[in-house]
Amino acid sequence: MKIFFTFFVALLSLQALAQYPAQAGRPGSTALHKDSTAIVAWAQGCMLDRGFMNVANPSLGKTTVGDETMCIGKAGTNGVASLGDGGTATLPFATPIVNGAGPDFAVFENGFLYAFDSALAYLELAFVEVSSDGVHFVRFPSASFTDTITQLDPYGTLDASKLNNLAGKYVFPYGTPFDLEELKNEPALDVNHITHVRVVDVTGSVNAIYAQRDATGRIINDPWPTDFPNGGFDLDAVAVINREQPNGMQVFESSLITLFPNPCVQGSSVVLKAHFEPNYLVKVNIVSLATGELVTTMQGLLANGIILPPLSCGIYLIEAEQSGFVYRSKLLVQ
């Protein structure tokens, strides 16, 4: 009994310590705004395979809200398609997504806050998988530390800081970003040639018969049952941040530019240096990944480093443009 009690206490402590990026609009969030200038394209195709409104009661039928056309184009413009319990949406990309600096794509859902400035929100979750050939898919390793003692009801709320690598983590108009760097060692995947993204609804039941689990085997507690026509994950759109450049523009990894210090403290200065042709004039763009706004644009010579202006807390995309080349890196300001 003592051993069991010790294990139980340790488990509760682990859950208490679990801390992932917070909800959109809160310090430390990695949420990507739908109007972010970091977005270079949106999914233009989709194939739906809907799930049941309630997998425990198939007689109710499958979800019906939305169709494939509502999953394409910019988030917030075409409505949503409801996947139902365990339903999937597979989105092809004619121009493949690549593993660039920072997050490479983002998935948008229609979640909303429980209350203004609240850490809790009405969310519905989904696994995300990618493929280099449309046949073999690899799932991002997800994590959920939401308590599983009590089933969340259809209108239950979730804390984004207890969730990782699950689409739907962030409320609209923000998307959940995914970084292909996490999958670079997967043998069946070319992270520099991603042709398909698959979104798979998390059923959300804590009943072992229907439960779905994160990468370490923890049950994912999600609002359930959502036994109505718009049940399950509501896919809005998938945005591309890094992709192959059909127009000849070449995007390079962050190793070619250096930001120091990174992370940095709010209000401090950061120096940008480069490992390429330092004596040419370059244009530097600073974009807030949280709001999608272009914070500032500046020009300078990289020979002695370019000093970036002091920035407030957040995550920024730093782009150095030179003669048809774009060098990107991510900056964290704490």
N, C-alpha and C positions, 0 to 999 in steps of 0.2 A: 504493500500500500504506500509506503514511504517513497519508493522508487517512482511509482505512478504519480504521486503528488508532486515530486520534484520535476518530473517530465512535464506535467501540466503547467506548473508555474513557469518553467522555461519556455514553453510554447506561448503562453500569454505574454511573456516578456519580449519574445521575438516579434509578436504581432504589434506590440506597443512601439517597438523600435523601428518597424518598417516605415520608411519615409521616402516617398517618391515625389517628383515635381507636383506642386500644388495646382489647384483649379485655375483656369484662365483668369487673369486679372489680379492674381495674388503673387506675392514675391516668390521667385524661383520657378514659376510656371514656364513650361516649354511650348505652350499652346501657340499654334500658328493661325493668325487671322486670315480670313478668306481674301482680304484685299492686299495681303503681303506682296511686296515687289519681289520677294524671293521665289514666288511661284512663277514658273515659266510655261506651264501647260496644265490642262485638265483632261481627265479620261474622256474619250469620245466613243466608247463602246462598252456594252455590258451584257452578260448573260445571267439571268436569275434562275435559281433552283430553290423555290420557296419551301419553308418548313411549315409544320402544323401550327395552328393558333395555340394549341395546347398538346404537347407530345403525349401527355398522359390521357388525353381524350381525343383521339384522332377523328372521331365522328363529327367534331366541329368543323373539320376541313382545314384548309390552308389559308394563310393570309392573302389578302387581295389588293391592298392599297398600293398604288403606284405601279410603274412598269419600268422596263429597261431604260427608256428615254429619260426618266427622272434621275438616273444615276450618273448622267453625263453632263459635261459642261461645268460652269462655275457653281460653287456652293451657293445655295440660297436663291437660285433662279428657276429650277425645274421641279420643285417638290422633292419628295423622297419615295423610296420603295421599301416596304416592310418585308423583312426576310422571314419572320416566324421562327419557331424553335428549331435551331440548328440549320436554318436555311443559309444559302450561299449566294454571293454575287461575284462573278469572275470578270475582271476588266482587262482587256488587252491593250497594249501600247505599241503602235506602229513604230514610234521612235522610242527605243528602250530607255528605261531608267538606269542610271549608273550610280556607283558609290562615290559621291563627291564629298565635299567638306560639309560636315554637320548632317542634319536630317536630309533624306533624299526624296521623300514623298509624305503626304499626310492624308488621313481619312476623316471625312466630315460626317457628323450625325446631327440630330436636332434636339439634343439635350438642353435643359435649361436649369437655372439656379433655383434652389429651394426658397431663397430670400436674398434680397440685395446684400452683396458683400458676404454671402454665406460660403462656408467651406463645403457645404453639402449641396448636391444637385440631383435632379431627376435624370438618370443616365441609363442607357441600355448598351451593353458591351458586345464586342465581337473580337474573335481572333483574326490575325492578319497573316496571310501567307504570300509568298512570292515564287515565281518560276522563271527560268530562262528559256523554257521550251513549250510552256502551256500544258505540260504533261506531269512533270515532277515538281511538286510544290514543297516549300520549306516554311515552317511556321516560326514567327518571331517568338522567342521565349517570354511568355507572359508571367505576371505575378499578381496575385490578389490576396490581400491581408484583411479583407472585409470579414467580420465575424460570421461564422456559419452555424452558430447555435440556433438562431431564429431565422426562418425564411423571410427574406424581404418580400413584402406584398407588392402588387402591381404598381403601387405608387410610392414605393420605398425610395430612399435617397442614399447616395453613395459619396464617399470622400475620395477625391481624385488622388490624394497623397498616399493612399493605400493600394493604388493600381499602377501597373506598368506594362507597356507594350500591349495594351488592349484598346482597340478602336472604340470611340464613344466616351473616352475618359474626360474629354473637354466639351463644354457646352457650346452651342452655336452662338456666334459665327466663327468659332475657333475649331481647328482641326487637330487631330492627334498625330504628331510627326513620328516617322520611323526611319531609323538609320541602318542602311545596309551593311555598315561596318561590323555590326553585331553578327552577321551571317557570313563573313568573308571566308571562314574556314570550313563551310559546308561543302562537302565534295561534289554534290550533285547540282551545285548552283554557281553561276557566273554572276557575281554581284555587279559587274560592269555591263551586263546585258540582260536586264530584267524586262521580260516581255509581257508578263501577266501579274496582276495583283488579285488575290482572292480574299474576300471578307466573309467570315463564318460566324453566324450568330452564336452567342453563348446562351444556352438554354436557361441557365441561372438557378435551377432547382438544387436544393441541398439534399434532396432525396437521392441516395446512392444509385437508385435505378436509373435516374435521368441526369444525374449530376455530370458536369464537365469540369475539368481540372486545369490548373495552371501548369507551368513547366516543371514544378517540383512536386506536383501531385495534390496540391491544396484545392479543395472544392471552391468554385467561384460562385459566390452568392450574388444574384442579380435579380431585379424585380421579376417576379413569377408567381402564378401564371399570368401571361398577358394574352388571355384568350379572347381577342377581338381582331377584326380585320387588319388593323395596323399594329399587330403584336410583334414583339421581337425588335431586333436592331433595325433602325430606319436609316438606310444608306442615302446620303445626300450627294456626295461627290468624292473624288480622289484627285488630289492636286500633286503635280510633279514639281520638284525643286531642282533636282539634278538629272540631266538626260544627255544622251548622245546629241551632238550638235549638227543638225542637218544643214545649217547655213555656213559651215566652215569655221564658226567661232569655236575655239578650243577652251575647255575649262580644266584647270589643273587642280591637283590636290593641295591641301593646306600646307604640306611640307615645304612648298616653294615660297611661302611667306611666313614670317615670324611675328607674333604679337607678344610684346613683353611689357609688363607682366600679364599673364593670363592663366587663371582668373585675376581680376584686379579689384581694387576697392573703389566704391562709388566716389566720384569726384577726382580721382587720380588720373594722371596722364599715361597713355599707352603709346609705345613706339612700334611702328610697323617697319620691318626690314624685309628684304627680299633676297632670294638666291637666284636671281635672273637679271640680266641687263640693268644694273642699278642706276645707270646714269641717264636713263630716259625719263621724260616727264610722264607721270601716270595719273590717272583719275581714280580717286578713292570714294566709294559709296559706303555709307554706314546705314544699315537697315535694321529696324527693330523687328525681331521675329514675333514679338507679342502683338504688336499693332499692325505690322505690315507697312509702317510709314518709313519713308526715306528721311532719316534724321538729318543728314547733311551730306554734301558732296564737296570734295576738296581736290586740289592738285598739288603735286610736289615731286621732287627728285628723291629716289630711293637710296642714293649713295650714302647718306648719313642717317637715313631713317626718317620717316614721316611721323610727327607727333599728332596723335588723334586728340580731339577735344575731350574734356571730361564728360562722362556719361552717367546717367542715373542707373539704378539697379535694373538688371534685365539681361537678356541674351540678344546679341547682335550678330548680324552677318556682315563681315567686312569684305568688300570686293575691290580688288586692284585691277583696273583695266589698262591694257597697253597693247597697241597695234593688233587688235583683233583677238587678243588673249584675255581671259578672265581668271584671276587667281582669287580663290575664296578661302576664308577661314571664319571660324566662329569665336566670338569673344563673350566671356561671362563676366558681368560686373556685379559684385556682391555688395 
